[in-house]
């Protein structure tokens, strides 16, 4: 995977059932910060407070979110509402918002023979060494996703942006 020359800072958020993963990136292979944020009990208002803090702190050029308006999206109503609320907040801050579907992510990573979430995570960890320690063995279908998967999901959105935007 080669780094794309584009020094616009992006902040990718990937909301999920437990909270969200985020990735603050300078280009396809330069990950400046990342984290998993959870909320117990799950609360969009609590999560949005954290998301606002990240947007205000990092002042990204672009916010990247998953496009849930495609046929194979399995996002819950709560997660869809959180994605919409993030988008609305970024607009109030006059930050460009970009959406990518799972299909677009799979298209980009198919260039690296990665089709599944695990294969995509493996490609990411091989190219961004600081994430290697977060990659867990492939989980069985009946097991929950690994805790750090939200980070890999957010980074996959960022990488997809840098590859498709050029």
CNS distance restraints for C-alpha pairs under 8 A (distance, minus, plus):
assign (resid   1 and name CA) (resid 112 and name CA) 7.70 0.50 0.50
assign (resid   1 and name CA) (resid 127 and name CA) 6.90 0.50 0.50
assign (resid   2 and name CA) (resid  28 and name CA) 7.98 0.50 0.50
assign (resid   2 and name CA) (resid  29 and name CA) 7.77 0.50 0.50
assign (resid   3 and name CA) (resid  27 and name CA) 6.79 0.50 0.50
assign (resid   3 and name CA) (resid  28 and name CA) 5.40 0.50 0.50
assign (resid   3 and name CA) (resid  29 and name CA) 5.55 0.50 0.50
assign (resid   4 and name CA) (resid  27 and name CA) 6.38 0.50 0.50
assign (resid   4 and name CA) (resid  28 and name CA) 5.96 0.50 0.50
assign (resid   4 and name CA) (resid  29 and name CA) 7.99 0.50 0.50
assign (resid   4 and name CA) (resid 162 and name CA) 6.47 0.50 0.50
assign (resid   4 and name CA) (resid 163 and name CA) 6.94 0.50 0.50
assign (resid   5 and name CA) (resid  27 and name CA) 6.83 0.50 0.50
assign (resid   6 and name CA) (resid  26 and name CA) 7.55 0.50 0.50
assign (resid   6 and name CA) (resid  27 and name CA) 5.87 0.50 0.50
assign (resid   6 and name CA) (resid 162 and name CA) 7.30 0.50 0.50
assign (resid   7 and name CA) (resid  26 and name CA) 5.41 0.50 0.50
assign (resid   7 and name CA) (resid  27 and name CA) 5.87 0.50 0.50
assign (resid   8 and name CA) (resid  26 and name CA) 6.07 0.50 0.50
assign (resid   8 and name CA) (resid  27 and name CA) 7.23 0.50 0.50
assign (resid   8 and name CA) (resid  60 and name CA) 7.81 0.50 0.50
assign (resid   8 and name CA) (resid  61 and name CA) 5.90 0.50 0.50
assign (resid   8 and name CA) (resid  62 and name CA) 7.43 0.50 0.50
assign (resid   9 and name CA) (resid  24 and name CA) 7.13 0.50 0.50
assign (resid   9 and name CA) (resid  25 and name CA) 5.69 0.50 0.50
assign (resid   9 and name CA) (resid  26 and name CA) 4.63 0.50 0.50
assign (resid   9 and name CA) (resid  27 and name CA) 7.24 0.50 0.50
assign (resid   9 and name CA) (resid  60 and name CA) 5.21 0.50 0.50
assign (resid   9 and name CA) (resid  61 and name CA) 5.35 0.50 0.50
assign (resid   9 and name CA) (resid  62 and name CA) 6.61 0.50 0.50
assign (resid  10 and name CA) (resid  23 and name CA) 7.94 0.50 0.50
assign (resid  10 and name CA) (resid  24 and name CA) 5.75 0.50 0.50
assign (resid  10 and name CA) (resid  25 and name CA) 5.26 0.50 0.50
assign (resid  10 and name CA) (resid  26 and name CA) 6.47 0.50 0.50
assign (resid  10 and name CA) (resid  60 and name CA) 5.32 0.50 0.50
assign (resid  10 and name CA) (resid  61 and name CA) 5.91 0.50 0.50
assign (resid  10 and name CA) (resid  62 and name CA) 4.78 0.50 0.50
assign (resid  10 and name CA) (resid  63 and name CA) 5.76 0.50 0.50
assign (resid  10 and name CA) (resid  64 and name CA) 6.97 0.50 0.50
assign (resid  10 and name CA) (resid 158 and name CA) 7.03 0.50 0.50
assign (resid  11 and name CA) (resid  22 and name CA) 6.92 0.50 0.50
assign (resid  11 and name CA) (resid  23 and name CA) 5.72 0.50 0.50
assign (resid  11 and name CA) (resid  24 and name CA) 4.51 0.50 0.50
assign (resid  11 and name CA) (resid  25 and name CA) 6.44 0.50 0.50
assign (resid  11 and name CA) (resid  55 and name CA) 7.61 0.50 0.50
assign (resid  11 and name CA) (resid  58 and name CA) 7.97 0.50 0.50
assign (resid  11 and name CA) (resid  60 and name CA) 5.95 0.50 0.50
assign (resid  11 and name CA) (resid  62 and name CA) 6.37 0.50 0.50
assign (resid  11 and name CA) (resid  63 and name CA) 4.92 0.50 0.50
assign (resid  11 and name CA) (resid  64 and name CA) 6.13 0.50 0.50
assign (resid  11 and name CA) (resid 158 and name CA) 7.62 0.50 0.50
assign (resid  12 and name CA) (resid  22 and name CA) 5.44 0.50 0.50
assign (resid  12 and name CA) (resid  23 and name CA) 5.19 0.50 0.50
assign (resid  12 and name CA) (resid  24 and name CA) 6.48 0.50 0.50
assign (resid  12 and name CA) (resid  63 and name CA) 5.71 0.50 0.50
assign (resid  12 and name CA) (resid  64 and name CA) 4.41 0.50 0.50
assign (resid  12 and name CA) (resid  65 and name CA) 6.02 0.50 0.50
assign (resid  12 and name CA) (resid 154 and name CA) 5.37 0.50 0.50
assign (resid  12 and name CA) (resid 155 and name CA) 7.01 0.50 0.50
assign (resid  12 and name CA) (resid 157 and name CA) 6.41 0.50 0.50
assign (resid  12 and name CA) (resid 158 and name CA) 5.91 0.50 0.50
assign (resid  13 and name CA) (resid  20 and name CA) 6.63 0.50 0.50
assign (resid  13 and name CA) (resid  21 and name CA) 5.88 0.50 0.50
assign (resid  13 and name CA) (resid  22 and name CA) 4.52 0.50 0.50
assign (resid  13 and name CA) (resid  23 and name CA) 6.77 0.50 0.50
assign (resid  13 and name CA) (resid  63 and name CA) 7.58 0.50 0.50
assign (resid  13 and name CA) (resid  64 and name CA) 6.33 0.50 0.50
assign (resid  13 and name CA) (resid  65 and name CA) 5.61 0.50 0.50
assign (resid  13 and name CA) (resid  66 and name CA) 7.88 0.50 0.50
assign (resid  13 and name CA) (resid 154 and name CA) 5.56 0.50 0.50
assign (resid  14 and name CA) (resid  20 and name CA) 5.30 0.50 0.50
assign (resid  14 and name CA) (resid  21 and name CA) 5.15 0.50 0.50
assign (resid  14 and name CA) (resid  22 and name CA) 6.21 0.50 0.50
assign (resid  14 and name CA) (resid  65 and name CA) 6.42 0.50 0.50
assign (resid  14 and name CA) (resid  66 and name CA) 6.67 0.50 0.50
assign (resid  14 and name CA) (resid 150 and name CA) 6.25 0.50 0.50
assign (resid  14 and name CA) (resid 151 and name CA) 7.79 0.50 0.50
assign (resid  14 and name CA) (resid 153 and name CA) 6.29 0.50 0.50
assign (resid  14 and name CA) (resid 154 and name CA) 5.06 0.50 0.50
assign (resid  15 and name CA) (resid  19 and name CA) 5.75 0.50 0.50
assign (resid  15 and name CA) (resid  20 and name CA) 3.97 0.50 0.50
assign (resid  15 and name CA) (resid  21 and name CA) 6.41 0.50 0.50
assign (resid  15 and name CA) (resid  79 and name CA) 6.18 0.50 0.50
assign (resid  15 and name CA) (resid  82 and name CA) 7.32 0.50 0.50
assign (resid  15 and name CA) (resid  83 and name CA) 7.07 0.50 0.50
assign (resid  15 and name CA) (resid 150 and name CA) 7.60 0.50 0.50
assign (resid  16 and name CA) (resid  20 and name CA) 5.43 0.50 0.50
assign (resid  16 and name CA) (resid  21 and name CA) 7.88 0.50 0.50
assign (resid  16 and name CA) (resid  75 and name CA) 7.85 0.50 0.50
assign (resid  16 and name CA) (resid  79 and name CA) 6.41 0.50 0.50
assign (resid  16 and name CA) (resid 150 and name CA) 7.25 0.50 0.50
assign (resid  17 and name CA) (resid  76 and name CA) 7.97 0.50 0.50
assign (resid  17 and name CA) (resid  79 and name CA) 7.20 0.50 0.50
assign (resid  18 and name CA) (resid  38 and name CA) 5.46 0.50 0.50
assign (resid  18 and name CA) (resid  39 and name CA) 6.55 0.50 0.50
assign (resid  18 and name CA) (resid  42 and name CA) 6.63 0.50 0.50
assign (resid  19 and name CA) (resid  36 and name CA) 7.51 0.50 0.50
assign (resid  19 and name CA) (resid  37 and name CA) 5.53 0.50 0.50
assign (resid  19 and name CA) (resid  38 and name CA) 4.26 0.50 0.50
assign (resid  19 and name CA) (resid  39 and name CA) 5.86 0.50 0.50
assign (resid  19 and name CA) (resid  42 and name CA) 7.12 0.50 0.50
assign (resid  19 and name CA) (resid  47 and name CA) 6.74 0.50 0.50
assign (resid  20 and name CA) (resid  36 and name CA) 5.89 0.50 0.50
assign (resid  20 and name CA) (resid  37 and name CA) 5.39 0.50 0.50
assign (resid  20 and name CA) (resid  38 and name CA) 6.58 0.50 0.50
assign (resid  20 and name CA) (resid  47 and name CA) 7.90 0.50 0.50
assign (resid  20 and name CA) (resid 150 and name CA) 6.21 0.50 0.50
assign (resid  21 and name CA) (resid  34 and name CA) 7.41 0.50 0.50
assign (resid  21 and name CA) (resid  35 and name CA) 5.76 0.50 0.50
assign (resid  21 and name CA) (resid  36 and name CA) 4.41 0.50 0.50
assign (resid  21 and name CA) (resid  37 and name CA) 6.22 0.50 0.50
assign (resid  21 and name CA) (resid 148 and name CA) 7.94 0.50 0.50
assign (resid  21 and name CA) (resid 149 and name CA) 7.87 0.50 0.50
assign (resid  21 and name CA) (resid 150 and name CA) 4.29 0.50 0.50
assign (resid  21 and name CA) (resid 151 and name CA) 4.71 0.50 0.50
assign (resid  21 and name CA) (resid 152 and name CA) 7.94 0.50 0.50
assign (resid  21 and name CA) (resid 153 and name CA) 7.28 0.50 0.50
assign (resid  21 and name CA) (resid 154 and name CA) 5.87 0.50 0.50
assign (resid  22 and name CA) (resid  34 and name CA) 5.44 0.50 0.50
assign (resid  22 and name CA) (resid  35 and name CA) 5.63 0.50 0.50
assign (resid  22 and name CA) (resid  36 and name CA) 6.61 0.50 0.50
assign (resid  22 and name CA) (resid 150 and name CA) 7.33 0.50 0.50
assign (resid  22 and name CA) (resid 151 and name CA) 5.90 0.50 0.50
assign (resid  22 and name CA) (resid 154 and name CA) 5.33 0.50 0.50
assign (resid  22 and name CA) (resid 155 and name CA) 7.49 0.50 0.50
assign (resid  23 and name CA) (resid  31 and name CA) 6.91 0.50 0.50
assign (resid  23 and name CA) (resid  32 and name CA) 7.67 0.50 0.50
assign (resid  23 and name CA) (resid  33 and name CA) 5.94 0.50 0.50
assign (resid  23 and name CA) (resid  34 and name CA) 4.44 0.50 0.50
assign (resid  23 and name CA) (resid  35 and name CA) 6.96 0.50 0.50
assign (resid  23 and name CA) (resid 151 and name CA) 6.63 0.50 0.50
assign (resid  23 and name CA) (resid 154 and name CA) 5.57 0.50 0.50
assign (resid  23 and name CA) (resid 155 and name CA) 5.58 0.50 0.50
assign (resid  23 and name CA) (resid 158 and name CA) 7.37 0.50 0.50
assign (resid  24 and name CA) (resid  31 and name CA) 6.10 0.50 0.50
assign (resid  24 and name CA) (resid  32 and name CA) 5.49 0.50 0.50
assign (resid  24 and name CA) (resid  33 and name CA) 5.09 0.50 0.50
assign (resid  24 and name CA) (resid  34 and name CA) 6.15 0.50 0.50
assign (resid  24 and name CA) (resid  58 and name CA) 7.90 0.50 0.50
assign (resid  25 and name CA) (resid  29 and name CA) 7.79 0.50 0.50
assign (resid  25 and name CA) (resid  30 and name CA) 5.71 0.50 0.50
assign (resid  25 and name CA) (resid  31 and name CA) 4.52 0.50 0.50
assign (resid  25 and name CA) (resid  32 and name CA) 5.38 0.50 0.50
assign (resid  25 and name CA) (resid  33 and name CA) 7.15 0.50 0.50
assign (resid  25 and name CA) (resid 158 and name CA) 6.99 0.50 0.50
assign (resid  26 and name CA) (resid  30 and name CA) 5.39 0.50 0.50
assign (resid  26 and name CA) (resid  31 and name CA) 6.51 0.50 0.50
assign (resid  26 and name CA) (resid  32 and name CA) 6.85 0.50 0.50
assign (resid  27 and name CA) (resid  31 and name CA) 7.44 0.50 0.50
assign (resid  27 and name CA) (resid 159 and name CA) 7.67 0.50 0.50
assign (resid  27 and name CA) (resid 162 and name CA) 6.52 0.50 0.50
assign (resid  28 and name CA) (resid 158 and name CA) 6.71 0.50 0.50
assign (resid  28 and name CA) (resid 159 and name CA) 4.77 0.50 0.50
assign (resid  28 and name CA) (resid 162 and name CA) 5.56 0.50 0.50
assign (resid  28 and name CA) (resid 163 and name CA) 7.44 0.50 0.50
assign (resid  29 and name CA) (resid 127 and name CA) 6.97 0.50 0.50
assign (resid  29 and name CA) (resid 128 and name CA) 6.22 0.50 0.50
assign (resid  29 and name CA) (resid 159 and name CA) 7.53 0.50 0.50
assign (resid  30 and name CA) (resid 128 and name CA) 7.63 0.50 0.50
assign (resid  31 and name CA) (resid 128 and name CA) 7.56 0.50 0.50
assign (resid  34 and name CA) (resid 151 and name CA) 6.56 0.50 0.50
assign (resid  35 and name CA) (resid 151 and name CA) 6.28 0.50 0.50
assign (resid  36 and name CA) (resid 148 and name CA) 6.75 0.50 0.50
assign (resid  36 and name CA) (resid 150 and name CA) 6.45 0.50 0.50
assign (resid  36 and name CA) (resid 151 and name CA) 6.30 0.50 0.50
assign (resid  37 and name CA) (resid  47 and name CA) 7.74 0.50 0.50
assign (resid  38 and name CA) (resid  42 and name CA) 7.56 0.50 0.50
assign (resid  38 and name CA) (resid  47 and name CA) 7.64 0.50 0.50
assign (resid  39 and name CA) (resid  43 and name CA) 6.28 0.50 0.50
assign (resid  39 and name CA) (resid  46 and name CA) 7.03 0.50 0.50
assign (resid  39 and name CA) (resid  47 and name CA) 6.79 0.50 0.50
assign (resid  43 and name CA) (resid  47 and name CA) 6.27 0.50 0.50
assign (resid  44 and name CA) (resid  48 and name CA) 5.87 0.50 0.50
assign (resid  44 and name CA) (resid  78 and name CA) 7.47 0.50 0.50
assign (resid  44 and name CA) (resid  82 and name CA) 6.16 0.50 0.50
assign (resid  45 and name CA) (resid  49 and name CA) 6.24 0.50 0.50
assign (resid  46 and name CA) (resid  50 and name CA) 6.70 0.50 0.50
assign (resid  47 and name CA) (resid  51 and name CA) 6.22 0.50 0.50
assign (resid  48 and name CA) (resid  52 and name CA) 5.93 0.50 0.50
assign (resid  48 and name CA) (resid  82 and name CA) 7.50 0.50 0.50
assign (resid  48 and name CA) (resid  85 and name CA) 7.74 0.50 0.50
assign (resid  48 and name CA) (resid  86 and name CA) 7.18 0.50 0.50
assign (resid  49 and name CA) (resid  53 and name CA) 6.30 0.50 0.50
assign (resid  50 and name CA) (resid  54 and name CA) 6.34 0.50 0.50
assign (resid  51 and name CA) (resid  55 and name CA) 6.19 0.50 0.50
assign (resid  51 and name CA) (resid  86 and name CA) 7.46 0.50 0.50
assign (resid  52 and name CA) (resid  56 and name CA) 5.96 0.50 0.50
assign (resid  52 and name CA) (resid  89 and name CA) 7.60 0.50 0.50
assign (resid  53 and name CA) (resid  57 and name CA) 5.93 0.50 0.50
assign (resid  54 and name CA) (resid  58 and name CA) 5.93 0.50 0.50
assign (resid  54 and name CA) (resid  59 and name CA) 7.99 0.50 0.50
assign (resid  55 and name CA) (resid  59 and name CA) 5.48 0.50 0.50
assign (resid  55 and name CA) (resid  60 and name CA) 6.71 0.50 0.50
assign (resid  55 and name CA) (resid  90 and name CA) 7.78 0.50 0.50
assign (resid  60 and name CA) (resid  95 and name CA) 7.29 0.50 0.50
assign (resid  61 and name CA) (resid  95 and name CA) 6.05 0.50 0.50
assign (resid  61 and name CA) (resid  96 and name CA) 6.57 0.50 0.50
assign (resid  62 and name CA) (resid  95 and name CA) 5.82 0.50 0.50
assign (resid  62 and name CA) (resid  96 and name CA) 4.78 0.50 0.50
assign (resid  62 and name CA) (resid  97 and name CA) 5.71 0.50 0.50
assign (resid  62 and name CA) (resid  98 and name CA) 7.14 0.50 0.50
assign (resid  63 and name CA) (resid  87 and name CA) 7.99 0.50 0.50
assign (resid  63 and name CA) (resid  90 and name CA) 7.07 0.50 0.50
assign (resid  63 and name CA) (resid  95 and name CA) 6.86 0.50 0.50
assign (resid  63 and name CA) (resid  96 and name CA) 6.25 0.50 0.50
assign (resid  63 and name CA) (resid  97 and name CA) 4.86 0.50 0.50
assign (resid  63 and name CA) (resid  98 and name CA) 6.34 0.50 0.50
assign (resid  64 and name CA) (resid  97 and name CA) 5.88 0.50 0.50
assign (resid  64 and name CA) (resid  98 and name CA) 4.93 0.50 0.50
assign (resid  64 and name CA) (resid  99 and name CA) 5.82 0.50 0.50
assign (resid  64 and name CA) (resid 100 and name CA) 7.61 0.50 0.50
assign (resid  64 and name CA) (resid 157 and name CA) 6.76 0.50 0.50
assign (resid  64 and name CA) (resid 158 and name CA) 6.89 0.50 0.50
assign (resid  64 and name CA) (resid 161 and name CA) 7.74 0.50 0.50
assign (resid  65 and name CA) (resid  83 and name CA) 6.97 0.50 0.50
assign (resid  65 and name CA) (resid  87 and name CA) 7.98 0.50 0.50
assign (resid  65 and name CA) (resid  97 and name CA) 7.53 0.50 0.50
assign (resid  65 and name CA) (resid  98 and name CA) 6.35 0.50 0.50
assign (resid  65 and name CA) (resid  99 and name CA) 4.92 0.50 0.50
assign (resid  65 and name CA) (resid 100 and name CA) 6.57 0.50 0.50
assign (resid  65 and name CA) (resid 157 and name CA) 7.18 0.50 0.50
assign (resid  66 and name CA) (resid  83 and name CA) 7.74 0.50 0.50
assign (resid  66 and name CA) (resid  99 and name CA) 5.32 0.50 0.50
assign (resid  66 and name CA) (resid 100 and name CA) 5.10 0.50 0.50
assign (resid  66 and name CA) (resid 101 and name CA) 5.60 0.50 0.50
assign (resid  66 and name CA) (resid 102 and name CA) 7.39 0.50 0.50
assign (resid  66 and name CA) (resid 157 and name CA) 7.23 0.50 0.50
assign (resid  67 and name CA) (resid  99 and name CA) 4.95 0.50 0.50
assign (resid  67 and name CA) (resid 100 and name CA) 5.05 0.50 0.50
assign (resid  67 and name CA) (resid 101 and name CA) 4.66 0.50 0.50
assign (resid  67 and name CA) (resid 102 and name CA) 7.71 0.50 0.50
assign (resid  68 and name CA) (resid  73 and name CA) 5.43 0.50 0.50
assign (resid  68 and name CA) (resid  74 and name CA) 7.83 0.50 0.50
assign (resid  68 and name CA) (resid  75 and name CA) 6.75 0.50 0.50
assign (resid  68 and name CA) (resid  80 and name CA) 7.08 0.50 0.50
assign (resid  68 and name CA) (resid 101 and name CA) 6.62 0.50 0.50
assign (resid  69 and name CA) (resid  73 and name CA) 6.94 0.50 0.50
assign (resid  69 and name CA) (resid 101 and name CA) 7.88 0.50 0.50
assign (resid  70 and name CA) (resid 101 and name CA) 7.03 0.50 0.50
assign (resid  73 and name CA) (resid 102 and name CA) 7.87 0.50 0.50
assign (resid  75 and name CA) (resid  79 and name CA) 6.02 0.50 0.50
assign (resid  75 and name CA) (resid  80 and name CA) 6.23 0.50 0.50
assign (resid  76 and name CA) (resid  80 and name CA) 6.20 0.50 0.50
assign (resid  77 and name CA) (resid  81 and name CA) 6.09 0.50 0.50
assign (resid  78 and name CA) (resid  82 and name CA) 6.27 0.50 0.50
assign (resid  79 and name CA) (resid  83 and name CA) 6.23 0.50 0.50
assign (resid  80 and name CA) (resid  84 and name CA) 6.25 0.50 0.50
assign (resid  81 and name CA) (resid  85 and name CA) 6.11 0.50 0.50
assign (resid  82 and name CA) (resid  86 and name CA) 6.14 0.50 0.50
assign (resid  83 and name CA) (resid  87 and name CA) 6.25 0.50 0.50
assign (resid  84 and name CA) (resid  88 and name CA) 6.19 0.50 0.50
assign (resid  85 and name CA) (resid  89 and name CA) 6.18 0.50 0.50
assign (resid  86 and name CA) (resid  90 and name CA) 6.20 0.50 0.50
assign (resid  87 and name CA) (resid  91 and name CA) 6.25 0.50 0.50
assign (resid  87 and name CA) (resid  97 and name CA) 6.63 0.50 0.50
assign (resid  88 and name CA) (resid  92 and name CA) 6.45 0.50 0.50
assign (resid  89 and name CA) (resid  93 and name CA) 6.52 0.50 0.50
assign (resid  90 and name CA) (resid  94 and name CA) 6.25 0.50 0.50
assign (resid  90 and name CA) (resid  95 and name CA) 5.22 0.50 0.50
assign (resid  90 and name CA) (resid  96 and name CA) 7.25 0.50 0.50
assign (resid  90 and name CA) (resid  97 and name CA) 6.95 0.50 0.50
assign (resid  91 and name CA) (resid  95 and name CA) 5.69 0.50 0.50
assign (resid  91 and name CA) (resid  96 and name CA) 7.13 0.50 0.50
assign (resid  91 and name CA) (resid  97 and name CA) 7.46 0.50 0.50
assign (resid 100 and name CA) (resid 104 and name CA) 6.09 0.50 0.50
assign (resid 100 and name CA) (resid 105 and name CA) 7.05 0.50 0.50
assign (resid 100 and name CA) (resid 157 and name CA) 6.81 0.50 0.50
assign (resid 100 and name CA) (resid 160 and name CA) 7.61 0.50 0.50
assign (resid 100 and name CA) (resid 161 and name CA) 7.63 0.50 0.50
assign (resid 101 and name CA) (resid 105 and name CA) 6.46 0.50 0.50
assign (resid 102 and name CA) (resid 106 and name CA) 6.07 0.50 0.50
assign (resid 103 and name CA) (resid 107 and name CA) 6.11 0.50 0.50
assign (resid 104 and name CA) (resid 108 and name CA) 6.33 0.50 0.50
assign (resid 104 and name CA) (resid 160 and name CA) 7.26 0.50 0.50
assign (resid 105 and name CA) (resid 109 and name CA) 6.26 0.50 0.50
assign (resid 105 and name CA) (resid 156 and name CA) 6.67 0.50 0.50
assign (resid 105 and name CA) (resid 157 and name CA) 6.72 0.50 0.50
assign (resid 105 and name CA) (resid 160 and name CA) 5.68 0.50 0.50
assign (resid 106 and name CA) (resid 110 and name CA) 5.80 0.50 0.50
assign (resid 106 and name CA) (resid 114 and name CA) 7.44 0.50 0.50
assign (resid 106 and name CA) (resid 115 and name CA) 5.85 0.50 0.50
assign (resid 106 and name CA) (resid 116 and name CA) 7.82 0.50 0.50
assign (resid 107 and name CA) (resid 111 and name CA) 7.24 0.50 0.50
assign (resid 108 and name CA) (resid 112 and name CA) 7.94 0.50 0.50
assign (resid 108 and name CA) (resid 160 and name CA) 6.07 0.50 0.50
assign (resid 108 and name CA) (resid 163 and name CA) 7.23 0.50 0.50
assign (resid 108 and name CA) (resid 164 and name CA) 7.83 0.50 0.50
assign (resid 109 and name CA) (resid 113 and name CA) 6.63 0.50 0.50
assign (resid 109 and name CA) (resid 114 and name CA) 5.33 0.50 0.50
assign (resid 109 and name CA) (resid 115 and name CA) 6.79 0.50 0.50
assign (resid 109 and name CA) (resid 120 and name CA) 6.44 0.50 0.50
assign (resid 110 and name CA) (resid 114 and name CA) 5.11 0.50 0.50
assign (resid 110 and name CA) (resid 115 and name CA) 5.97 0.50 0.50
assign (resid 112 and name CA) (resid 123 and name CA) 7.36 0.50 0.50
assign (resid 114 and name CA) (resid 119 and name CA) 4.84 0.50 0.50
assign (resid 114 and name CA) (resid 120 and name CA) 5.21 0.50 0.50
assign (resid 114 and name CA) (resid 123 and name CA) 7.22 0.50 0.50
assign (resid 115 and name CA) (resid 119 and name CA) 6.15 0.50 0.50
assign (resid 115 and name CA) (resid 120 and name CA) 6.57 0.50 0.50
assign (resid 116 and name CA) (resid 120 and name CA) 6.13 0.50 0.50
assign (resid 117 and name CA) (resid 121 and name CA) 6.06 0.50 0.50
assign (resid 117 and name CA) (resid 153 and name CA) 7.96 0.50 0.50
assign (resid 118 and name CA) (resid 122 and name CA) 6.11 0.50 0.50
assign (resid 118 and name CA) (resid 138 and name CA) 6.20 0.50 0.50
assign (resid 119 and name CA) (resid 123 and name CA) 6.30 0.50 0.50
assign (resid 120 and name CA) (resid 124 and name CA) 6.25 0.50 0.50
assign (resid 120 and name CA) (resid 156 and name CA) 7.50 0.50 0.50
assign (resid 121 and name CA) (resid 125 and name CA) 6.14 0.50 0.50
assign (resid 121 and name CA) (resid 135 and name CA) 7.05 0.50 0.50
assign (resid 121 and name CA) (resid 149 and name CA) 7.84 0.50 0.50
assign (resid 121 and name CA) (resid 152 and name CA) 5.62 0.50 0.50
assign (resid 121 and name CA) (resid 153 and name CA) 7.78 0.50 0.50
assign (resid 121 and name CA) (resid 156 and name CA) 7.91 0.50 0.50
assign (resid 122 and name CA) (resid 126 and name CA) 6.18 0.50 0.50
assign (resid 122 and name CA) (resid 135 and name CA) 6.98 0.50 0.50
assign (resid 123 and name CA) (resid 127 and name CA) 6.38 0.50 0.50
assign (resid 124 and name CA) (resid 128 and name CA) 5.88 0.50 0.50
assign (resid 124 and name CA) (resid 131 and name CA) 7.60 0.50 0.50
assign (resid 124 and name CA) (resid 152 and name CA) 7.26 0.50 0.50
assign (resid 124 and name CA) (resid 155 and name CA) 7.78 0.50 0.50
assign (resid 124 and name CA) (resid 156 and name CA) 7.54 0.50 0.50
assign (resid 125 and name CA) (resid 129 and name CA) 5.76 0.50 0.50
assign (resid 125 and name CA) (resid 130 and name CA) 7.44 0.50 0.50
assign (resid 125 and name CA) (resid 131 and name CA) 5.06 0.50 0.50
assign (resid 125 and name CA) (resid 132 and name CA) 4.54 0.50 0.50
assign (resid 125 and name CA) (resid 135 and name CA) 6.86 0.50 0.50
assign (resid 126 and name CA) (resid 132 and name CA) 6.69 0.50 0.50
assign (resid 128 and name CA) (resid 132 and name CA) 7.23 0.50 0.50
assign (resid 131 and name CA) (resid 135 and name CA) 6.86 0.50 0.50
assign (resid 134 and name CA) (resid 148 and name CA) 6.25 0.50 0.50
assign (resid 135 and name CA) (resid 148 and name CA) 7.55 0.50 0.50
assign (resid 136 and name CA) (resid 146 and name CA) 6.86 0.50 0.50
assign (resid 139 and name CA) (resid 143 and name CA) 6.09 0.50 0.50
assign (resid 139 and name CA) (resid 144 and name CA) 7.48 0.50 0.50
assign (resid 139 and name CA) (resid 145 and name CA) 6.88 0.50 0.50
assign (resid 139 and name CA) (resid 146 and name CA) 7.49 0.50 0.50
assign (resid 145 and name CA) (resid 149 and name CA) 6.59 0.50 0.50
assign (resid 148 and name CA) (resid 152 and name CA) 6.96 0.50 0.50
assign (resid 149 and name CA) (resid 153 and name CA) 6.11 0.50 0.50
assign (resid 150 and name CA) (resid 154 and name CA) 6.11 0.50 0.50
assign (resid 151 and name CA) (resid 155 and name CA) 6.12 0.50 0.50
assign (resid 152 and name CA) (resid 156 and name CA) 5.99 0.50 0.50
assign (resid 153 and name CA) (resid 157 and name CA) 6.46 0.50 0.50
assign (resid 154 and name CA) (resid 158 and name CA) 6.48 0.50 0.50
assign (resid 155 and name CA) (resid 159 and name CA) 6.13 0.50 0.50
assign (resid 156 and name CA) (resid 160 and name CA) 5.98 0.50 0.50
assign (resid 157 and name CA) (resid 161 and name CA) 6.23 0.50 0.50
assign (resid 158 and name CA) (resid 162 and name CA) 6.41 0.50 0.50
assign (resid 159 and name CA) (resid 163 and name CA) 6.22 0.50 0.50
assign (resid 160 and name CA) (resid 164 and name CA) 5.98 0.50 0.50
assign (resid 161 and name CA) (resid 165 and name CA) 5.59 0.50 0.50
assign (resid 162 and name CA) (resid 166 and name CA) 6.72 0.50 0.50
